[in-house]
């Protein structure tokens, strides 16, 4: 499958790994980052922490989790609601606190939906635990051109391109701020541990929610709803729901399905910061999708 990726009309393939794999030197920054966010909190805990470090973690982790679920996933990847350009930038800036960015995440995620659970999926459990959980964070097989081709609606905003190129800067600045305010343990436990937890929980959606759980809807992949992952990720674990109808703002299709990301979107809608929130039609919820329902991955912006 291809998608036009340039203004001259050339077509860029979105199949991962067609552009080759990264060299060890190209993989090194991601490897060092993963090592840092996992080892520095352990070092801080061994050296000793203070209650304020853990209180900081209790505040920072929900913020980061909602930034990923509401910002990166439901807005930038799927356009499940609309907002103003200034608030779009604020959402993008908030997501960079997770050492990710709107263009990079959306491109990878949209390509995942296109090839879900095939040999061209960027993070399928079919490739094994390590490849799905951590390997795709080090080398997802995508070139910068492929990512841009999958996010033509986002790359037209210069400020989002700036975040894409310099996405590590906000995270490093936040880490430095926590270090300045509370020392090493505040930075390592209060912030980096939150980042590490979020990275692993995101990978748990990619791995666990394609192996264990219930399948309410028939999809072309192995996506499953997992209650425990949904609780831990603020609603992202209703993965079979999501793959069945990905263009909606809610992953929990029924009122009893825990989905704080959707509740946040509804709150933002109530105060006027977002609008045109995409809901799940009743017929879709009960397993009867319309012919033109956005089931293939990306809702039109």
C-alpha positions in Angstrom: 0.0 0.0 0.0 1.2 3.5 -0.8 0.3 7.0 0.1 1.3 10.2 -1.6 4.1 11.8 0.4 5.2 14.8 -1.6 3.7 17.8 -3.2 4.9 16.6 -6.6 2.6 13.6 -6.4 5.2 10.8 -5.9 4.0 7.9 -3.9 5.8 6.7 -0.8 5.3 3.2 0.5 4.1 2.9 4.1 5.4 -0.7 4.4 7.9 -0.7 7.4 11.5 -1.9 6.8 11.4 -1.2 3.1 13.9 1.6 3.7 16.2 -0.8 5.7 16.9 -1.2 9.4 18.7 1.3 11.6 22.4 0.9 12.2 23.7 0.3 15.8 24.7 4.0 16.0 21.3 5.1 14.9 19.7 2.9 17.5 22.0 4.0 20.3 20.1 7.2 21.5 16.8 5.2 22.0 18.7 2.4 23.8 20.4 4.9 26.1 17.1 6.6 26.7 15.4 3.4 27.7 18.3 2.4 29.9 18.2 5.8 31.6 14.5 6.0 32.4 14.6 2.5 33.8 17.9 2.6 35.8 17.9 6.1 37.2 14.7 5.6 39.3 16.2 2.4 40.7 19.4 4.2 41.6 17.3 6.9 43.3 15.3 4.4 45.3 18.4 2.6 46.5 20.0 5.9 47.5 16.8 6.9 49.4 13.7 8.9 48.5 11.4 11.4 50.2 7.6 11.4 50.4 7.5 14.5 48.0 9.2 12.4 45.3 6.3 9.9 45.4 3.7 12.6 45.6 5.2 14.1 42.5 5.0 10.7 40.8 1.3 10.5 41.8 0.6 13.8 40.0 2.9 13.5 37.0 1.9 10.0 35.9 -1.8 10.8 35.4 -0.8 13.9 33.5 1.5 12.0 31.2 -1.0 9.1 30.7 -3.8 11.6 29.7 -1.4 13.5 27.5 -0.8 10.2 25.6 -4.3 8.9 25.5 -6.1 12.1 24.9 -3.5 14.1 23.0 -1.2 11.7 21.1 -3.7 8.9 20.5 -7.3 10.2 20.2 -6.5 13.6 18.8 -3.3 13.5 16.8 -3.5 9.9 15.6 -7.3 9.7 15.0 -8.7 13.2 15.1 -11.5 12.1 17.3 -12.3 15.8 18.1 -11.4 19.2 16.8 -9.8 22.1 18.6 -8.1 25.5 17.9 -4.6 25.8 16.6 -3.2 27.3 19.9 -4.7 24.5 22.0 -3.5 21.9 19.4 0.0 23.2 20.0 -0.5 23.0 23.8 -1.6 19.4 23.5 1.4 18.7 21.3 3.8 20.4 23.8 2.2 18.4 26.7 2.8 15.1 24.8 6.5 16.0 24.4 6.8 15.6 28.2 6.6 11.9 27.4 9.7 12.1 25.1 7.4 11.6 22.1 5.7 13.9 19.6 2.5 14.2 17.6 3.9 13.6 14.2 6.2 10.7 15.2 3.5 8.9 17.3 0.6 9.5 14.8 2.6 8.3 11.8 3.7 5.1 13.6 0.2 4.5 15.0 -1.6 5.0 11.8 0.7 2.6 10.0 0.1 0.1 12.8 -3.6 0.3 12.1 -3.1 -0.2 8.4 -1.0 -3.4 8.9 -2.2 -4.6 12.3 -1.0 -8.1 13.2 0.6 -8.7 9.8 4.3 -9.1 9.0 4.3 -5.3 8.3 2.9 -4.3 11.7 5.4 -2.0 13.5 4.8 -3.6 16.8 2.9 -6.9 16.6 3.1 -9.6 19.2 3.6 -12.1 16.4 7.3 -10.9 16.3 7.7 -11.9 20.0 7.7 -10.1 23.3 10.9 -8.2 23.1 10.4 -7.0 19.5 6.9 -5.8 20.4 7.6 -4.4 23.8 10.9 -2.7 23.4 12.2 -3.4 19.9 9.8 -1.2 18.2 10.8 1.7 20.5 14.4 1.3 19.3 13.7 0.6 15.6 10.2 0.7 14.2 11.4 0.2 10.6 10.0 3.5 9.4 11.8 6.2 7.6 11.2 9.9 8.3 9.6 10.1 4.8 7.1 7.3 5.7 6.2 9.0 8.9 5.6 12.3 7.1 3.6 10.6 4.4 1.3 9.1 7.0 0.8 12.5 8.7 0.3 15.0 5.9 -2.5 16.6 7.9 0.0 17.4 10.7 3.2 18.3 8.9 1.5 21.3 7.4 1.7 23.0 10.8 5.2 24.5 11.3 4.9 24.3 15.1 4.2 20.6 15.1 7.2 20.1 12.8 9.3 22.0 15.3 8.1 19.7 18.1 8.8 16.7 15.8 12.4 17.8 15.3 13.1 18.9 18.9 10.8 16.6 20.8 13.4 15.8 23.4 13.9 19.4 24.5 10.6 19.7 26.6 11.3 16.5 28.4 14.9 17.4 29.2 13.8 20.8 30.4 11.2 19.2 32.7 13.8 16.8 34.0 16.1 19.7 34.7 13.4 21.6 36.4 12.6 18.7 38.8 16.3 18.3 39.5 16.6 22.0 40.3 13.5 21.9 42.6 14.0 18.6 44.4 17.3 17.1 43.5 18.1 13.8 41.8 15.4 11.7 43.5 12.7 14.2 42.6 13.7 14.0 39.0 14.3 10.2 38.9 11.3 9.1 40.8 8.9 11.9 40.4 9.4 12.3 36.6 11.5 9.6 35.0 9.8 6.8 36.8 6.4 8.1 35.5 7.9 8.1 31.9 9.1 4.5 32.4 5.8 3.3 33.7 4.0 5.0 30.8 6.3 3.5 28.2 5.7 0.0 29.6 2.0 0.5 29.9 1.9 1.7 26.3 3.8 -1.4 25.2 1.4 -3.5 27.3 -1.5 -2.3 25.1 0.5 -3.3 22.0 1.3 -6.7 23.4 -1.1 -7.8 26.1 -4.2 -6.4 24.3 -3.4 -8.5 21.3 -3.0 -11.7 23.3 -5.3 -11.8 26.4 -8.7 -10.4 26.9 -12.2 -10.5 25.4 -13.2 -9.9 21.7 -16.6 -8.2 21.6 -16.2 -7.4 17.9 -14.8 -9.2 14.9 -11.8 -7.4 13.6 -9.1 -8.4 11.1 -6.5 -8.5 13.8 -6.2 -10.1 17.3 -7.1 -7.0 19.3 -8.7 -7.6 22.7 -10.4 -5.7 25.5 -8.4 -6.1 28.7 -9.9 -4.7 31.9 -6.7 -4.4 33.9 -4.8 -2.6 31.1 -7.8 -0.3 30.7 -7.7 0.6 34.4 -3.9 1.2 34.3 -3.9 3.3 31.1 -7.0 5.4 31.8 -9.1 3.6 29.2 -6.7 2.6 26.5 -7.1 -1.1 27.2 -10.5 -1.4 25.5 -8.4 -2.3 22.5 -10.8 -4.5 20.6 -13.4 -1.6 20.8 -10.8 0.8 19.4 -9.7 -1.4 16.5 -13.3 -2.0 15.6 -14.2 1.7 15.4 -10.9 3.7 15.9 -12.2 7.2 14.9 -14.2 7.8 18.0 -13.2 9.8 21.1 -14.1 6.9 23.4 -12.4 3.5 23.8 -14.9 2.4 26.5 -18.0 2.0 24.4 -20.4 1.5 27.4 -20.9 3.5 30.5 -19.4 0.9 32.7 -16.1 0.8 30.8 -13.5 2.9 32.6 -12.3 5.6 30.2 -10.9 8.8 31.9 -9.4 9.9 28.6 -12.9 10.2 27.2 -14.1 12.0 30.3 -11.3 14.5 29.9 -12.3 15.1 26.3 -15.9 15.6 27.4 -14.7 18.1 30.0 -12.7 20.0 27.5 -15.7 20.1 25.2 -17.9 21.4 28.0 -15.5 24.3 28.6 -15.2 25.1 24.9 -11.6 24.0 24.3 -12.5 21.2 21.9 -15.6 20.5 19.9 -17.1 18.0 17.3 -16.3 15.1 19.6 -16.8 11.9 17.7 -19.1 9.4 19.5 -19.8 5.8 18.9 -23.1 5.3 16.9 -25.6 3.0 18.6 -25.6 0.6 15.7 -21.8 0.3 15.9 -21.8 -0.2 19.6 -24.1 -3.2 19.1 -21.9 -4.7 16.3 -23.6 -3.3 13.2 -21.1 -0.9 11.6 -22.1 1.3 8.7 -20.4 0.7 5.4 -18.5 4.0 5.7 -17.5 3.7 9.3 -13.9 4.6 10.1 -12.8 1.1 10.9 -9.5 1.0 9.0 -7.6 3.2 11.4 -7.5 6.9 10.7 -10.6 9.1 10.8 -10.4 11.9 8.3 -9.3 15.2 9.9 
